[in-house]
Amino acid sequence: MRRETLLNAAVLALLLAVPLWAQATDEPFTITLATRAVILAIAGVGLNVALGLGGLVSLGHALFFGVGGYAMGILAFHAQSYTTLIDWPVTIEGTKSMPVIWLVAVLASALAALGVGALSLRTTGVYFIMITLAFAQMFYFFAISWPAYGGEDGMSIYVRNGFPGLNTMDPIQFFAVCFGLLLLVLLIVWRLSRSPLGLMLGAARQSEARVQALGQVPYRLYLTAFVISGAITGLAGALFADLNRFVSPTMFSWQTSGEIMVFVILGGVGRVFGPVAGAALFIVLEHSLGGLSEFWHIYLGAILLGVVLFARGGLYGLLAGRERAHD
């Protein structure tokens, strides 16, 4: 069995074992930390579709994270306030159903990614990076100036949304929901990386001219990857908002985009499970180093610098060796 496969199994086993141990020892805060790691891992996996498969360096994925979060917040807000979301030409009410909220968050984020990607992908390199960042900042300032949904103060959701047959207010049950979605997302991305689309994306990343010679259009390939990436990140945003029972404009901030990219770089760009390891390590560092100093990001920066200089493949490149990233 390949080392990367063993490492994948070890990462998932550890991510599952920590909350189970915390449940047995009555440590609900640890379960919440593990849930946060799982949700941020989903966001990292989403970015990795664009960055790892398509080679698209986006600094605007907080836009999709925030769209997913606000999709949850708006629907839950209208459900808890017993007001309608839309009165005309049809009446649409809010909801506290997680599956419905996830569907809306994914569709809204995919639509946002389609619009942003259609414009941004007409550029390359640093221009693409800056345009994606600009779009995210536009949404950030729009959310600040949107008083109907809290403006700069954000929105609180009093009770976590519901999932059929489960008590989502119980930390371990909500963790189970998020962990199940992480497994589903990993399966989808793993299959995508081996599909004709994934293979063509890899080829376009290496040589667009050769892909065009085969009759493919790199722009369409990149746009498809960008939309899938945005949809997955939007799902993570909805889960993150549900975890905190709060949404705010900071979900759109460039710092959020940077953190999501850190997960991918720490774990390993192009590795399907890389963002999972990266997000888990980030949460461990945030919790442990944050207790030492409020300026713990200095230590994180030093670790990230070390990874970039001495472990170019991230944790997976360091531990699994130079095996092909998408095998």
C-alpha positions as CSV (number, residue, x, y, z in Angstrom):
1,M,0.0,0.0,0.0
2,R,1.3,3.4,-1.0
3,R,2.5,5.8,1.7
4,E,0.1,8.5,0.7
5,T,-2.9,6.1,1.1
6,L,-1.7,5.2,4.6
7,L,-1.3,8.8,5.4
8,N,-4.8,9.6,4.1
9,A,-6.2,6.9,6.4
10,A,-4.2,8.2,9.3
11,V,-5.4,11.8,8.9
12,L,-9.0,10.7,8.7
13,A,-8.6,8.3,11.7
14,L,-7.0,11.0,13.8
15,L,-9.6,13.6,12.8
16,L,-12.3,11.1,13.9
17,A,-10.6,9.8,17.0
18,V,-10.1,13.3,18.6
19,P,-13.8,14.1,18.9
20,L,-14.7,10.6,20.0
21,W,-12.1,10.8,22.8
22,A,-13.4,14.3,23.7
23,Q,-17.0,12.9,23.8
24,A,-15.8,10.1,26.2
25,T,-14.0,12.5,28.4
26,D,-16.8,15.2,28.3
27,E,-14.7,17.8,26.5
28,P,-17.3,19.5,24.2
29,F,-14.9,22.4,23.3
30,T,-12.4,19.9,21.8
31,I,-15.3,18.5,19.7
32,T,-16.0,22.0,18.5
33,L,-12.4,22.5,17.5
34,A,-12.4,19.2,15.5
35,T,-15.7,20.3,13.8
36,R,-14.1,23.6,12.9
37,A,-11.1,21.8,11.4
38,V,-13.4,19.6,9.3
39,I,-15.3,22.6,8.0
40,L,-12.2,24.5,7.1
41,A,-10.8,21.4,5.5
42,I,-13.9,21.4,3.2
43,A,-13.1,25.0,2.2
44,G,-9.5,24.0,1.6
45,V,-10.5,21.1,-0.6
46,G,-12.7,23.4,-2.5
47,L,-9.8,25.9,-3.2
48,N,-7.6,23.0,-4.1
49,V,-9.8,22.1,-7.0
50,A,-9.0,25.5,-8.6
51,L,-5.4,25.7,-7.3
52,G,-4.2,22.1,-7.4
53,L,-6.1,20.8,-10.4
54,G,-6.3,24.0,-12.5
55,G,-3.3,26.0,-11.3
56,L,-5.6,29.0,-10.6
57,V,-4.2,31.1,-7.7
58,S,-7.3,32.7,-6.3
59,L,-7.2,35.2,-3.5
60,G,-11.0,35.7,-3.6
61,H,-12.4,32.4,-2.3
62,A,-13.6,34.1,0.8
63,L,-16.3,35.5,-1.6
64,F,-17.8,32.0,-2.0
65,F,-17.2,31.1,1.7
66,G,-19.2,34.3,2.6
67,V,-21.9,33.7,0.0
68,G,-22.5,30.2,1.5
69,G,-22.5,31.7,5.0
70,Y,-25.0,34.4,4.2
71,A,-27.2,32.0,2.3
72,M,-27.5,30.1,5.6
73,G,-27.8,33.2,7.7
74,I,-30.6,34.8,5.5
75,L,-32.7,31.7,5.3
76,A,-32.4,30.9,9.0
77,F,-33.0,34.6,9.9
78,H,-36.3,34.6,8.1
79,A,-37.3,31.3,9.6
80,Q,-36.6,32.4,13.1
81,S,-38.3,35.8,12.6
82,Y,-41.3,34.3,10.8
83,T,-40.9,36.7,7.9
84,T,-40.9,35.9,4.2
85,L,-37.8,36.1,2.1
86,I,-39.6,37.1,-1.1
87,D,-43.3,38.1,-1.4
88,W,-43.7,38.6,-5.1
89,P,-44.1,37.1,-7.7
90,V,-44.0,34.0,-5.5
91,T,-43.8,33.7,-1.8
92,I,-40.5,32.2,-0.5
93,E,-40.0,31.7,3.2
94,G,-36.9,31.0,5.3
95,T,-36.0,27.5,6.5
96,K,-34.1,25.8,9.3
97,S,-33.5,22.6,7.2
98,M,-29.8,21.9,6.7
99,P,-30.2,20.0,3.4
100,V,-32.2,22.8,1.9
101,I,-29.7,25.4,3.1
102,W,-26.8,23.4,1.8
103,L,-28.4,23.2,-1.6
104,V,-29.1,26.9,-1.7
105,A,-25.6,27.7,-0.5
106,V,-24.0,25.5,-3.1
107,L,-26.1,26.9,-6.0
108,A,-25.6,30.5,-4.9
109,S,-21.8,30.0,-4.6
110,A,-21.6,28.2,-7.9
111,L,-23.5,31.0,-9.6
112,A,-21.2,33.6,-8.0
113,A,-18.2,31.6,-9.1
114,L,-19.6,31.4,-12.6
115,G,-19.9,35.2,-12.8
116,V,-16.5,35.9,-11.2
117,G,-14.7,33.2,-13.1
118,A,-16.2,34.2,-16.5
119,L,-14.6,37.7,-16.0
120,S,-11.5,36.8,-14.1
121,L,-10.3,34.0,-16.3
122,R,-9.9,36.4,-19.2
123,T,-6.7,37.4,-17.4
124,T,-3.8,35.4,-16.1
125,G,-1.1,35.5,-13.5
126,V,-1.1,38.4,-11.0
127,Y,-4.0,40.1,-12.8
128,F,-6.2,37.0,-12.1
129,I,-5.1,37.0,-8.4
130,M,-5.9,40.7,-8.0
131,I,-9.3,40.5,-9.8
132,T,-10.5,37.6,-7.6
133,L,-9.3,39.6,-4.6
134,A,-11.2,42.7,-5.8
135,F,-14.4,40.8,-6.2
136,A,-14.2,39.4,-2.7
137,Q,-13.6,42.9,-1.3
138,M,-16.6,44.2,-3.2
139,F,-18.8,41.7,-1.5
140,Y,-17.1,42.5,1.8
141,F,-18.0,46.1,1.6
142,F,-21.5,45.3,0.3
143,A,-22.1,43.1,3.3
144,I,-21.0,45.9,5.6
145,S,-23.5,48.3,4.0
146,W,-26.4,45.8,4.1
147,P,-28.4,46.9,7.2
148,A,-31.2,44.5,6.5
149,Y,-28.9,41.6,7.6
150,G,-26.9,43.2,10.3
151,G,-24.4,45.3,8.3
152,E,-21.1,45.5,10.0
153,D,-22.4,43.8,13.2
154,G,-23.4,40.6,11.4
155,M,-26.4,38.4,12.2
156,S,-26.9,35.9,15.1
157,I,-28.9,32.7,14.6
158,Y,-30.4,31.6,17.9
159,V,-30.7,27.9,17.3
160,R,-28.6,25.7,15.0
161,N,-30.4,24.5,11.9
162,G,-31.8,21.0,11.9
163,F,-31.0,17.7,10.2
164,P,-33.5,14.9,10.0
165,G,-33.1,12.4,12.8
166,L,-30.3,14.3,14.6
167,N,-29.9,16.8,17.4
168,T,-27.5,19.2,15.8
169,M,-27.1,21.2,19.0
170,D,-25.3,18.2,20.3
171,P,-21.6,18.8,19.4
172,I,-20.8,15.2,18.5
173,Q,-23.8,14.8,16.2
174,F,-23.1,18.1,14.4
175,F,-19.5,16.9,14.0
176,A,-20.8,13.7,12.5
177,V,-22.8,15.6,9.9
178,C,-19.8,17.8,8.9
179,F,-17.4,14.8,8.9
180,G,-19.8,12.9,6.6
181,L,-19.9,15.9,4.2
182,L,-16.1,16.1,4.2
183,L,-15.9,12.4,3.2
184,L,-18.4,13.0,0.4
185,V,-16.5,16.1,-0.9
186,L,-13.2,14.2,-0.8
187,L,-14.8,11.3,-2.8
188,I,-16.1,13.8,-5.4
189,V,-12.8,15.6,-5.7
190,W,-10.9,12.3,-5.8
191,R,-13.1,11.0,-8.7
192,L,-12.8,14.4,-10.4
193,S,-9.0,14.3,-10.3
194,R,-9.2,11.0,-12.2
195,S,-12.0,11.9,-14.6
196,P,-11.4,13.2,-18.2
197,L,-12.0,16.7,-16.9
198,G,-9.3,16.4,-14.2
199,L,-6.8,14.9,-16.6
200,M,-7.5,17.7,-19.1
201,L,-7.1,20.3,-16.4
202,G,-3.7,18.8,-15.5
203,A,-2.7,18.9,-19.1
204,A,-3.9,22.5,-19.6
205,R,-1.9,23.5,-16.5
206,Q,1.2,22.2,-18.1
207,S,0.6,23.2,-21.7
208,E,-2.4,25.0,-23.0
209,A,-1.2,24.7,-26.5
210,R,-1.3,20.9,-26.5
211,V,-4.8,20.9,-25.0
212,Q,-6.0,23.3,-27.7
213,A,-4.4,21.0,-30.3
214,L,-6.7,18.2,-29.0
215,G,-9.7,20.4,-29.6
216,Q,-10.3,21.5,-26.0
217,V,-10.8,25.0,-24.8
218,P,-8.7,25.8,-21.7
219,Y,-11.0,28.7,-20.7
220,R,-14.0,26.3,-20.4
221,L,-11.9,23.8,-18.4
222,Y,-10.7,26.4,-16.0
223,L,-14.2,27.9,-15.6
224,T,-15.7,24.5,-14.8
225,A,-13.0,23.9,-12.2
226,F,-13.6,27.3,-10.7
227,V,-17.3,26.8,-10.4
228,I,-16.9,23.4,-8.7
229,S,-14.3,25.0,-6.4
230,G,-16.6,27.9,-5.5
231,A,-19.6,25.5,-4.8
232,I,-17.6,23.4,-2.4
233,T,-16.2,26.4,-0.6
234,G,-19.7,27.8,-0.3
235,L,-20.9,24.6,1.4
236,A,-18.1,25.1,3.9
237,G,-19.2,28.7,4.5
238,A,-22.8,27.5,5.3
239,L,-21.4,24.9,7.7
240,F,-19.1,27.4,9.3
241,A,-21.9,29.9,9.9
242,D,-24.0,27.1,11.4
243,L,-21.2,26.1,13.7
244,N,-20.9,29.6,15.1
245,R,-24.6,30.4,14.6
246,F,-23.4,33.8,13.4
247,V,-22.5,35.4,10.0
248,S,-20.6,38.6,9.5
249,P,-18.8,40.5,6.7
250,T,-15.5,39.1,7.9
251,M,-16.4,35.9,6.0
252,F,-15.7,37.8,2.8
253,S,-12.4,39.4,4.0
254,W,-9.1,38.9,2.3
255,Q,-7.7,37.4,5.6
256,T,-10.2,34.5,5.2
257,S,-9.0,33.9,1.6
258,G,-5.5,33.9,2.9
259,E,-6.2,31.4,5.6
260,I,-7.9,29.0,3.1
261,M,-4.9,29.2,0.9
262,V,-2.6,28.5,4.0
263,F,-4.5,25.2,4.5
264,V,-3.7,24.1,1.0
265,I,-0.1,25.1,1.1
266,L,0.5,23.5,4.5
267,G,-1.0,20.3,3.5
268,G,0.2,20.1,-0.1
269,V,-1.1,21.7,-3.3
270,G,-2.6,19.2,-5.6
271,R,-3.0,16.4,-2.9
272,V,-6.6,15.5,-2.4
273,F,-6.2,15.1,1.3
274,G,-3.6,17.8,1.7
275,P,-6.0,20.6,2.8
276,V,-7.5,18.3,5.4
277,A,-4.1,17.9,7.0
278,G,-3.4,21.6,6.6
279,A,-6.6,22.7,8.2
280,A,-6.1,20.3,11.1
281,L,-2.6,21.6,11.7
282,F,-3.8,25.2,11.4
283,I,-6.4,24.6,14.2
284,V,-3.8,22.9,16.4
285,L,-1.4,25.8,15.9
286,E,-4.1,28.4,16.5
287,H,-5.2,26.7,19.8
288,S,-1.7,25.9,21.1
289,L,0.2,29.0,20.0
290,G,-2.8,31.3,20.6
291,G,-2.4,30.4,24.3
292,L,1.2,31.6,24.3
293,S,0.7,35.0,22.6
294,E,-1.9,37.0,20.9
295,F,0.6,37.5,18.1
296,W,0.7,33.7,17.3
297,H,0.5,34.4,13.6
298,I,4.2,35.3,13.8
299,Y,5.0,31.7,14.6
300,L,2.5,30.5,11.9
301,G,4.3,32.7,9.4
302,A,7.7,31.1,10.3
303,I,6.2,27.6,9.9
304,L,4.7,28.5,6.6
305,L,8.0,30.0,5.4
306,G,9.7,26.8,6.4
307,V,7.2,24.7,4.5
308,V,7.6,26.9,1.4
309,L,11.4,26.8,1.5
310,F,12.1,23.2,2.6
311,A,8.9,21.2,2.0
312,R,7.5,22.5,-1.3
313,G,4.9,19.7,-1.3
314,G,3.6,20.6,2.1
315,L,3.1,18.0,4.8
316,Y,2.1,15.4,2.2
317,G,5.2,16.0,0.2
318,L,7.3,15.7,3.3
319,L,5.7,12.5,4.7
320,A,4.5,10.8,1.5
321,G,7.5,11.6,-0.7
322,R,7.5,12.6,-4.3
323,E,4.7,10.3,-5.4
324,R,2.4,11.8,-8.0
325,A,0.0,14.2,-6.3
326,H,-3.2,12.8,-7.9
327,D,-2.6,9.1,-7.6
